[in-house]
Amino acid sequence: MASLLLPALIATPTAYFAYRRCVYFLGKDEQLRVEMLTETVVVNGPCIKVLNPLLCKSIKRVKAEYLGQLDYRLVKDSITGKERVEKGPKLLFLGPYEEISDERHGHGDYGKAITLSQTEYIAVTNHLTGELSLTKGPAVWFPSDPYEVASEKKYPIALQEDEYVRIKDQATGNKMIVKGKTLLFPDPTWKVQGEAIKAITLKSYEYVRLQNVITGKIQVHRGEQMIFPEAHEILLDGKKLEAVDLKVDEYVKIEDQVTGEIRVVTGTGRVFLGPNDTILNNGKQNAVQVDEEHAALVRDIGTGQLRLVTEKQLFFPAATEEIEKVQQLICLADHEAVVVKDQSGTVAVHYGNPKLASPERPRSFFLPPYAEILPLVWSRGLRRETRNLIIERFDVRPQYMWFEFDCRTSDNVELVLECTIFWEATDLEKMLQTTGNLPGDVYNQCRSQFIKKVARVTLKKFMEELHSISNAVWTEDQPFYKVRGVDVHSLEVTRYKCSEARTSEVLQQIIEETTNRLNRLSQAESENEVNIFKMQGQIDHEKLNRELLEIKQEHVKSEARVAGASEAERIAAFVGGLEKEEDAVVAPEDAGFPLDDTHELGGGLIRGLPQTMHLQRWLGKPPPHSVEVQIEENGQVAHCCCFCRGRGCRLCCSRSCRANSGFCGGGCCSCCSKKPHRDDDADLEPGKQGVSAVSTTRGESVAVANAA
């Protein structure tokens, strides 16, 4: 039994091992690669494969590769070297000697098809044949040949209606223009030269000149239109041009570069250049308006001659003429003169003074051709060291000239003199013949003469005889000036100073002392004049006061005479009234009448007396009882024992009253005991001699109204 089981146990693992080595179950996505003794074979699933292990070197189970819708693989046979492309979707089972190549076929992901949209494209190159192709979107690109390589995705050129591109075909060398509106997919052999270019849009006053670089032909295109240049055409001027717009007083010269002919086009209008035209003289020019004050100097370039156009017109030059200069009419004032040199070198002087002008040399003229104004180049500055003063119009009026120079006295004091010359040019022709620098000559001559004169005197004598020295220099140099056609009216030294500081200080002190002395003298004279004027004013004032006093005295006398006459008449009237009164006088208190009655006595009114009382009789007789009268006059109070004629003590006690003292019933002295009387009442103010109020000792009031 044991002997039977032992072989069975040994045979069972052997059979299982043989089963595993000989029988293979393959799925749908599996492949069995069997390396036989002489070759390699593959078995694709699904199937059951029984192999003899003794005849197989190796057996390998592999998975097939699944390719999607956009997948592809490049398969290469290692025995034959052939390659093929396997596209999805499928299960890829490789052959016995095949392998997947890892070579990239484009710029996309490896093994992935290239998806192109409507605005994308790729260029495909076959490395085996060298062919180029273009694949436009929308599409999915798979390599149809193992040797095809795709470029990266590109985008077409979108051209608008006014755009174009220049393209060169590298295969043929031809150039072309592609105009819009389009979506341009360039061929693989095309090379786009630059970006999209705008077409040339021309307005009505614009134009463009295009030149063919192959033939050299030039074409002119005017607006209004849109221009697309050809492949070999370029802009001749680099840009579009505007027509030359000419006004009525403008012109332009145009030259034909082929024939060399020059033509002049005048306004008004627009000028478009031809294919071979060019504008001369920097474009359009203005014509010259020739009138009374303007003329045109014109040169004929054909003959080289100059002519002056003075006829009134709007002057346009001919094709062979050029305007050299527009001349302004030279108008000279009465005090001006100019020097003109003609082509022969002759010098002529034109004066503005009508007395000196002539038909040959007028005061208003245009400068002839080949003539020029001869300028005078004079020196300037106080020392006339720089000769750069250019004078074209000479002023013939008398003028001042200032200058300074150094000189030395006999006592070796160096001075700096500042002088002024008042001079006048009287003969310009003689001046032009004898000198070319008149201020320089005058300066040097004066300097030489002053040096000679000052060297002979001391500083003190120079200061004393300064004007004599300058006068001598001016007098002795008259022939020098006459030869040069100049009259010197005066020569004065306006200032001098010492060049050395120490000497200048001493001189300054002397000058200050002299100035102070003159100032003091002037001040004293001014004070005397003020005092005299003051005294004269006082004298005039006293004279006027005297006249005023005389006038016042005359007025007082006149008023006194008038007042006296009036008073005499008033007294006479009063006395006459008293004589007509009754002799009997009744005392007021005995009469029984009211005291507030008013009676008229002469020229006055008495209040407080009875109506039947006769004042004359009462005043002529002793009063029945004592009565005291208080009289107020001009604010002063006087007391009286009687009525004193109703006039008050001052008026009653006049000279006539004192002669007849019984009139007051006791005399003036006893009457006017309480107020001294005056000898004369003439000084009383007229019209105020009356009594304003009276009162008795019993308190009875008596009022007298003055009629005056």
VEXPAMI-504188 format. One line per 2 residues: number of its first residue (from 1); for each residue x, y, z of C-alpha. Coordinates in steps of 0.25 Angstrom, whole numbers. Layout:
NUM = X Y Z  ...
***
This chain:
1 = 0 0 0  11 9 4
3 = 18 6 -9  6 10 -17
5 = 4 23 -10  18 28 -11
7 = 18 29 -26  5 35 -26
9 = 9 46 -17  21 49 -25
11 = 13 49 -38  3 59 -33
13 = 12 71 -32  19 68 -45
15 = 5 67 -52  1 81 -45
17 = 14 87 -50  12 82 -64
19 = -1 87 -64  3 101 -60
21 = 14 101 -71  6 95 -82
23 = -8 101 -81  -11 116 -81
25 = -25 123 -80  -24 137 -87
27 = -34 148 -86  -39 158 -96
29 = -28 168 -92  -17 158 -91
31 = -6 153 -100  4 142 -98
33 = 18 144 -103  25 131 -105
35 = 39 130 -108  42 117 -116
37 = 55 111 -118  56 118 -132
39 = 46 129 -132  36 137 -124
41 = 21 135 -125  9 143 -119
43 = -4 138 -115  -16 148 -114
45 = -27 145 -104  -38 141 -102
47 = -34 127 -103  -28 114 -96
49 = -14 111 -101  -6 98 -98
51 = 9 99 -100  20 89 -99
53 = 29 94 -88  41 86 -94
55 = 40 95 -107  39 108 -100
57 = 50 117 -95  41 127 -88
59 = 26 129 -87  21 143 -83
61 = 7 148 -81  5 163 -85
63 = -7 173 -85  -11 179 -98
65 = -11 194 -98  -24 201 -99
67 = -25 213 -109  -35 223 -107
69 = -43 232 -117  -31 242 -118
71 = -20 232 -115  -10 227 -125
73 = 3 219 -124  15 217 -133
75 = 18 203 -135  32 198 -140
77 = 36 184 -145  50 182 -140
79 = 53 171 -150  48 178 -163
81 = 49 193 -157  36 196 -163
83 = 27 206 -155  12 208 -154
85 = 2 216 -147  -9 210 -139
87 = -21 219 -136  -31 217 -125
89 = -41 213 -121  -36 199 -120
91 = -28 189 -112  -14 189 -117
93 = -7 175 -118  7 176 -123
95 = 14 166 -132  25 156 -128
97 = 36 166 -132  28 179 -130
99 = 30 190 -120  24 204 -117
101 = 33 215 -122  35 227 -112
103 = 38 237 -123  30 250 -123
105 = 22 254 -135  19 268 -132
107 = 18 279 -121  5 272 -115
109 = 5 262 -104  11 248 -108
111 = 1 239 -114  -10 249 -114
113 = -17 254 -126  -17 269 -128
115 = -30 276 -127  -32 288 -136
117 = -43 299 -134  -48 307 -146
119 = -37 318 -144  -25 308 -142
121 = -17 301 -152  -4 293 -152
123 = 7 290 -163  10 275 -165
125 = 24 271 -170  27 257 -175
127 = 41 255 -172  42 243 -181
129 = 37 250 -194  39 265 -190
131 = 25 268 -193  18 279 -186
133 = 3 280 -183  -6 289 -176
135 = -18 284 -167  -28 294 -163
137 = -38 294 -152  -48 289 -148
139 = -42 275 -149  -34 264 -141
141 = -21 261 -146  -15 247 -146
143 = -2 245 -153  -5 237 -165
145 = 9 233 -167  20 230 -157
147 = 29 240 -162  19 252 -161
149 = 22 263 -151  12 274 -147
151 = 16 288 -144  10 295 -132
153 = -3 301 -133  -4 313 -141
155 = -15 324 -143  -19 330 -156
157 = -18 345 -159  -31 352 -158
159 = -31 363 -169  -41 375 -169
161 = -46 381 -181  -35 392 -181
163 = -24 383 -178  -14 374 -185
165 = -1 366 -183  11 363 -192
167 = 14 349 -194  26 342 -200
169 = 26 328 -205  39 321 -201
171 = 37 310 -210  35 319 -223
173 = 41 332 -218  28 339 -222
175 = 23 351 -214  8 354 -213
177 = -2 362 -206  -14 357 -199
179 = -25 367 -197  -36 367 -186
181 = -47 363 -183  -43 349 -180
183 = -37 339 -170  -23 335 -176
185 = -17 322 -173  -3 323 -179
187 = 2 311 -187  14 304 -181
189 = 23 310 -191  18 324 -189
191 = 25 334 -181  17 346 -176
193 = 26 359 -176  22 367 -165
195 = 8 369 -159  -5 373 -165
197 = -3 387 -172  -14 397 -173
199 = -18 401 -187  -16 415 -192
201 = -28 423 -191  -28 436 -199
203 = -36 448 -197  -40 458 -208
205 = -28 466 -206  -18 455 -204
207 = -10 446 -213  1 435 -213
209 = 12 431 -222  15 416 -223
211 = 28 411 -229  30 397 -234
213 = 44 393 -229  45 383 -241
215 = 42 392 -252  44 405 -246
217 = 31 410 -251  24 421 -243
219 = 9 422 -242  1 434 -236
221 = -12 431 -229  -21 442 -225
223 = -33 442 -215  -44 439 -212
225 = -41 424 -212  -34 412 -204
227 = -21 408 -210  -15 394 -208
229 = 0 394 -213  4 382 -221
231 = 14 372 -216  26 379 -222
233 = 21 394 -220  26 403 -209
235 = 23 417 -205  32 426 -212
237 = 31 438 -202  29 429 -190
239 = 15 434 -187  3 439 -194
241 = 4 454 -198  -5 466 -198
243 = -7 474 -210  -1 488 -210
245 = -12 498 -207  -9 511 -213
247 = -15 524 -210  -16 536 -219
249 = -3 542 -214  5 529 -214
251 = 13 521 -224  21 508 -225
253 = 33 504 -234  32 489 -239
255 = 43 482 -246  42 470 -255
257 = 53 461 -251  53 454 -264
259 = 54 466 -274  59 476 -264
261 = 48 486 -268  44 496 -257
263 = 30 501 -257  23 512 -248
265 = 9 509 -243  2 521 -237
267 = -11 522 -228  -22 519 -227
269 = -23 504 -227  -18 491 -223
271 = -5 485 -229  -3 469 -230
273 = 11 465 -233  13 456 -245
275 = 22 443 -244  35 450 -246
277 = 32 464 -240  39 470 -229
279 = 36 483 -221  47 493 -221
281 = 51 504 -211  44 497 -199
283 = 30 497 -204  21 509 -207
285 = 25 523 -207  18 537 -205
287 = 18 546 -217  24 560 -215
289 = 14 571 -214  21 583 -221
291 = 16 596 -217  21 610 -213
293 = 29 605 -201  33 591 -206
295 = 42 586 -218  47 572 -222
297 = 62 570 -225  61 558 -235
299 = 73 550 -241  72 542 -254
301 = 79 529 -251  81 527 -266
303 = 89 540 -268  93 543 -254
305 = 88 558 -255  80 565 -245
307 = 68 575 -247  60 583 -238
309 = 45 582 -240  38 594 -236
311 = 25 594 -244  13 593 -236
313 = 8 578 -237  7 565 -230
315 = 20 559 -235  22 545 -238
317 = 36 541 -242  38 533 -255
319 = 44 519 -256  58 524 -257
321 = 57 535 -247  59 536 -232
323 = 55 547 -223  68 551 -216
325 = 62 561 -206  50 569 -204
327 = 54 583 -202  48 593 -193
329 = 47 608 -197  58 616 -190
331 = 52 628 -185  61 638 -178
333 = 57 648 -168  62 662 -168
335 = 73 659 -159  77 646 -165
337 = 87 642 -176  92 629 -182
339 = 105 626 -190  102 617 -202
341 = 113 610 -210  110 605 -224
343 = 116 594 -232  128 603 -237
345 = 132 607 -223  127 621 -224
347 = 121 626 -211  109 635 -210
349 = 103 642 -198  87 643 -198
351 = 82 654 -188  68 654 -182
353 = 69 669 -182  61 675 -194
355 = 72 686 -196  83 676 -197
357 = 75 665 -205  76 665 -221
359 = 69 657 -232  81 649 -233
361 = 82 646 -218  67 647 -213
363 = 63 645 -199  54 634 -202
365 = 59 623 -211  61 608 -213
367 = 75 602 -213  79 600 -227
369 = 84 586 -232  99 583 -228
371 = 99 595 -218  100 594 -203
373 = 99 603 -191  113 606 -186
375 = 113 605 -171  121 614 -162
377 = 129 605 -152  133 614 -140
379 = 139 612 -126  131 612 -114
381 = 133 614 -99  138 625 -90
383 = 153 621 -94  149 617 -109
385 = 156 604 -107  145 595 -115
387 = 142 598 -129  129 591 -132
389 = 119 602 -133  112 600 -146
391 = 104 612 -152  96 611 -165
393 = 87 623 -163  95 635 -159
395 = 89 646 -150  94 659 -155
397 = 88 667 -143  98 672 -132
399 = 101 662 -122  109 660 -109
401 = 121 651 -108  126 646 -94
403 = 140 641 -91  151 640 -81
405 = 166 639 -81  178 640 -71
407 = 188 652 -70  198 657 -60
409 = 201 671 -55  214 678 -53
411 = 215 674 -38  213 659 -42
413 = 199 658 -39  192 648 -48
415 = 177 652 -51  166 645 -58
417 = 158 655 -67  144 653 -72
419 = 140 662 -83  128 665 -92
421 = 129 670 -106  116 676 -113
423 = 119 673 -128  112 673 -141
425 = 116 667 -154  115 677 -165
427 = 121 670 -177  120 655 -178
429 = 128 654 -191  140 661 -185
431 = 138 652 -172  138 639 -181
433 = 150 643 -188  159 647 -176
435 = 155 637 -165  148 624 -163
437 = 147 625 -148  143 639 -144
439 = 140 637 -129  154 631 -128
441 = 161 642 -135  154 653 -127
443 = 157 645 -114  172 643 -117
445 = 173 658 -121  166 663 -109
447 = 174 654 -100  187 658 -106
449 = 184 673 -105  180 672 -90
451 = 192 664 -87  201 675 -93
453 = 193 686 -85  192 679 -72
455 = 206 676 -71  210 691 -71
457 = 202 694 -58  201 690 -44
459 = 189 683 -38  185 696 -31
461 = 186 704 -44  179 693 -51
463 = 167 694 -42  167 710 -43
465 = 169 710 -58  161 697 -62
467 = 151 705 -71  162 713 -78
469 = 170 700 -81  158 693 -87
471 = 155 706 -95  169 707 -100
473 = 169 692 -105  155 694 -112
475 = 160 707 -119  174 702 -123
477 = 168 689 -129  158 695 -138
479 = 166 693 -151  167 678 -147
481 = 152 677 -147  149 685 -159
483 = 158 676 -168  149 664 -164
485 = 136 672 -167  132 674 -152
487 = 129 686 -144  131 685 -129
489 = 122 695 -122  127 693 -108
491 = 137 685 -100  136 683 -85
493 = 142 676 -73  130 670 -66
495 = 138 663 -55  152 660 -50
497 = 158 652 -40  172 647 -35
499 = 176 633 -39  183 631 -26
501 = 174 629 -14  182 637 -4
503 = 183 649 -14  168 647 -17
505 = 165 648 -2  172 661 0
507 = 166 667 -13  152 662 -8
509 = 154 670 5  158 683 -2
511 = 146 681 -11  137 679 1
513 = 142 691 9  140 700 -3
515 = 126 694 -5  123 696 10
517 = 128 711 9  119 713 -3
519 = 107 706 4  109 715 17
521 = 110 728 8  97 723 1
523 = 90 720 14  94 734 20
525 = 88 741 7  76 732 9
527 = 74 737 23  76 751 20
529 = 66 750 9  56 744 19
531 = 58 755 29  56 766 18
533 = 44 760 14  39 758 28
535 = 42 773 31  35 777 18
537 = 23 769 22  22 776 36
539 = 23 790 30  12 786 20
541 = 4 781 32  6 794 40
543 = 2 802 28  -11 794 27
545 = -14 796 42  -12 811 41
547 = -22 812 29  -32 803 37
549 = -31 812 49  -34 824 41
551 = -46 818 34  -51 814 48
553 = -49 828 53  -57 834 42
555 = -68 824 44  -69 828 59
557 = -69 842 56  -80 840 45
559 = -88 832 55  -86 842 66
561 = -91 854 57  -103 846 53
563 = -106 842 67  -105 857 72
565 = -114 862 62  -124 851 65
567 = -123 854 80  -125 869 78
569 = -137 867 70  -143 857 81
571 = -140 867 93  -146 879 85
573 = -159 871 83  -159 866 98
575 = -157 881 103  -168 886 94
577 = -177 875 99  -174 879 114
579 = -177 894 111  -191 890 107
581 = -195 883 120  -203 889 131
583 = -196 895 143  -202 888 154
585 = -197 874 157  -204 865 166
587 = -196 854 173  -199 840 169
589 = -204 835 182  -213 847 185
591 = -220 847 171  -226 833 174
593 = -223 828 159  -217 815 156
595 = -202 815 154  -202 805 143
597 = -206 816 133  -197 820 122
599 = -195 834 117  -187 839 105
601 = -177 850 109  -170 856 97
603 = -163 844 90  -165 835 102
605 = -175 827 110  -177 828 125
607 = -184 817 132  -190 818 146
609 = -194 833 146  -209 838 146
611 = -215 842 134  -217 856 138
613 = -204 858 144  -196 869 137
615 = -181 865 138  -176 879 135
617 = -183 886 147  -179 875 156
619 = -164 875 152  -164 891 153
621 = -169 891 167  -164 884 179
623 = -170 870 180  -181 869 190
625 = -173 857 197  -160 851 195
627 = -160 842 183  -148 833 179
629 = -146 828 165  -137 816 161
631 = -133 816 147  -127 804 140
633 = -118 807 127  -110 797 120
635 = -110 788 132  -106 799 142
637 = -115 804 153  -115 819 156
639 = -124 826 167  -130 840 166
641 = -139 848 175  -147 853 163
643 = -150 848 149  -139 857 143
645 = -148 859 130  -150 845 129
647 = -136 843 123  -128 838 135
649 = -117 844 142  -106 843 132
651 = -114 849 121  -121 859 130
653 = -108 865 136  -102 870 123
655 = -95 883 121  -107 891 119
657 = -114 885 131  -102 888 140
659 = -103 903 135  -117 903 140
661 = -117 895 153  -131 899 157
663 = -137 890 146  -134 878 154
665 = -141 884 167  -128 884 175
667 = -116 883 166  -109 873 159
669 = -100 869 170  -111 867 180
671 = -120 860 169  -109 850 164
673 = -103 847 178  -103 832 176
675 = -96 832 163  -85 841 158
677 = -89 849 145  -81 850 133
679 = -76 863 128  -81 859 114
681 = -90 849 109  -85 849 95
683 = -78 835 97  -91 829 100
685 = -95 819 89  -106 825 80
687 = -120 820 83  -117 815 97
689 = -118 828 105  -133 826 109
691 = -138 820 123  -143 806 122
693 = -149 806 136  -152 815 149
695 = -157 811 162  -161 820 174
697 = -158 818 189  -172 812 192
699 = -170 801 182  -177 808 171
701 = -171 806 158  -169 816 147
703 = -165 811 133  -160 820 122
705 = -160 814 108  -149 821 99
707 = -155 824 86  -141 825 79
***
